[in-house]
Protein backbone atom coordinates (compact mmCIF):
# COMPACT_ATOMS: atom_id res chain seq x y z
CA UNK A 1 0.00 0.00 0.00
CA UNK A 2 2.70 2.58 0.80
CA UNK A 3 4.32 1.93 -2.61
CA UNK A 4 0.95 2.51 -4.31
CA UNK A 5 0.52 5.71 -2.37
CA UNK A 6 4.05 6.81 -3.25
CA UNK A 7 3.33 6.14 -6.93
CA UNK A 8 0.14 8.19 -6.78
CA UNK A 9 1.91 10.99 -4.95
CA UNK A 10 4.73 11.02 -7.48
CA UNK A 11 2.20 11.23 -10.31
CA UNK A 12 0.43 14.11 -8.55
CA UNK A 13 3.76 15.87 -8.01
CA UNK A 14 4.69 15.51 -11.66
CA UNK A 15 1.25 16.77 -12.74
CA UNK A 16 1.57 19.82 -10.51
CA UNK A 17 5.05 20.56 -11.81
CA UNK A 18 3.83 20.33 -15.40
CA UNK A 19 0.87 22.61 -14.70
CA UNK A 20 3.06 25.14 -12.90
CA UNK A 21 5.61 25.07 -15.70
CA UNK A 22 2.83 25.77 -18.21
CA UNK A 23 1.48 28.60 -16.06
CA UNK A 24 4.95 30.19 -15.87
CA UNK A 25 5.38 29.78 -19.63
CA UNK A 26 2.07 31.51 -20.32
CA UNK A 27 2.93 34.25 -17.86
CA UNK A 28 6.27 34.83 -19.58
CA UNK A 29 5.10 34.68 -23.18
CA UNK A 30 1.51 35.91 -23.39
CA UNK A 31 0.33 39.48 -22.91
CA UNK A 32 -1.56 40.04 -19.65
CA UNK A 33 -3.25 42.91 -17.93
CA UNK A 34 -2.04 43.70 -14.44
CA UNK A 35 -5.05 41.90 -12.95
CA UNK A 36 -4.51 38.81 -15.15
CA UNK A 37 -0.84 38.73 -14.21
CA UNK A 38 -1.71 38.90 -10.51
CA UNK A 39 -4.26 36.10 -10.91
CA UNK A 40 -1.68 33.92 -12.64
CA UNK A 41 0.82 34.59 -9.87
CA UNK A 42 -1.80 33.71 -7.25
CA UNK A 43 -2.52 30.41 -9.05
CA UNK A 44 1.20 29.60 -9.11
CA UNK A 45 1.52 30.35 -5.39
CA UNK A 46 -1.48 28.15 -4.57
CA UNK A 47 -0.08 25.36 -6.72
CA UNK A 48 3.29 25.66 -4.98
CA UNK A 49 1.64 25.39 -1.57
CA UNK A 50 -0.22 22.25 -2.66
CA UNK A 51 2.97 20.84 -4.18
CA UNK A 52 4.79 21.32 -0.88
CA UNK A 53 2.03 19.46 0.95
CA UNK A 54 2.38 16.57 -1.50
CA UNK A 55 6.15 16.53 -1.08
CA UNK A 56 5.89 16.52 2.71
CA UNK A 57 3.48 13.58 2.56
CA UNK A 58 5.86 11.73 0.23
CA UNK A 59 8.82 12.36 2.51
CA UNK A 60 6.86 11.20 5.57
CA UNK A 61 5.99 7.91 3.86
CA UNK A 62 9.59 7.42 2.75
CA UNK A 63 10.86 8.12 6.27
CA UNK A 64 8.46 5.49 7.69
CA UNK A 65 9.66 2.96 5.13
CA UNK A 66 13.29 3.54 6.08
CA UNK A 67 12.70 2.70 9.74
C-alpha positions as CSV (number, residue, x, y, z in Angstrom):
1,X,0.0,0.0,0.0
2,X,2.7,2.6,0.8
3,X,4.3,1.9,-2.6
4,X,1.0,2.5,-4.3
5,X,0.5,5.7,-2.4
6,X,4.0,6.8,-3.3
7,X,3.3,6.1,-6.9
8,X,0.1,8.2,-6.8
9,X,1.9,11.0,-4.9
10,X,4.7,11.0,-7.5
11,X,2.2,11.2,-10.3
12,X,0.4,14.1,-8.5
13,X,3.8,15.9,-8.0
14,X,4.7,15.5,-11.7
15,X,1.2,16.8,-12.7
16,X,1.6,19.8,-10.5
17,X,5.0,20.6,-11.8
18,X,3.8,20.3,-15.4
19,X,0.9,22.6,-14.7
20,X,3.1,25.1,-12.9
21,X,5.6,25.1,-15.7
22,X,2.8,25.8,-18.2
23,X,1.5,28.6,-16.1
24,X,5.0,30.2,-15.9
25,X,5.4,29.8,-19.6
26,X,2.1,31.5,-20.3
27,X,2.9,34.3,-17.9
28,X,6.3,34.8,-19.6
29,X,5.1,34.7,-23.2
30,X,1.5,35.9,-23.4
31,X,0.3,39.5,-22.9
32,X,-1.6,40.0,-19.6
33,X,-3.2,42.9,-17.9
34,X,-2.0,43.7,-14.4
35,X,-5.0,41.9,-13.0
36,X,-4.5,38.8,-15.1
37,X,-0.8,38.7,-14.2
38,X,-1.7,38.9,-10.5
39,X,-4.3,36.1,-10.9
40,X,-1.7,33.9,-12.6
41,X,0.8,34.6,-9.9
42,X,-1.8,33.7,-7.3
43,X,-2.5,30.4,-9.1
44,X,1.2,29.6,-9.1
45,X,1.5,30.4,-5.4
46,X,-1.5,28.2,-4.6
47,X,-0.1,25.4,-6.7
48,X,3.3,25.7,-5.0
49,X,1.6,25.4,-1.6
50,X,-0.2,22.3,-2.7
51,X,3.0,20.8,-4.2
52,X,4.8,21.3,-0.9
53,X,2.0,19.5,1.0
54,X,2.4,16.6,-1.5
55,X,6.2,16.5,-1.1
56,X,5.9,16.5,2.7
57,X,3.5,13.6,2.6
58,X,5.9,11.7,0.2
59,X,8.8,12.4,2.5
60,X,6.9,11.2,5.6
61,X,6.0,7.9,3.9
62,X,9.6,7.4,2.7
63,X,10.9,8.1,6.3
64,X,8.5,5.5,7.7
65,X,9.7,3.0,5.1
66,X,13.3,3.5,6.1
67,X,12.7,2.7,9.7
